[in-house]
Amino acid sequence: MVPEILRTLLVVYVVVAFILAVFYLLRRNLTPLEFVLWGGLALLVPVFGPFFVIAARPGPRWMRSRRR
């Protein structure tokens, strides 16, 4: 029974992490091709893919102006 529970938890984690990565990618200013490629990375590397996608911060950087 324990292996089935662990597999279920792993599948749930992979699905939730992928959904989070997709929502993160939707907020970035990406072309459709970039979105597909980064989403594919998040999907094909099941456990660490979403972390790689979020850590890479794809798309143009936001410029913050520093005022003093």
Steps between C-alpha positions, in 0.01 A plus 500: 500500500783743574651486146163596352469796737852618415435470125175692539673776697775521237248528218303765688822693567607484133160622380483785753860608431433500123184708545693750714773523235241560226332776700842655560577487128165664420608805703825536305520681166587202276444418136283193433809300402681593822190412700482157336872434548507605867174315565647194331801516730270520802305201370787280379713538811224395737635568846750784454372649172263753658775618735738546204237699309425733791867539595601586142247786485446481123406805298614861523618633832296760681690823548455648844599858534692583812410834650690649785 
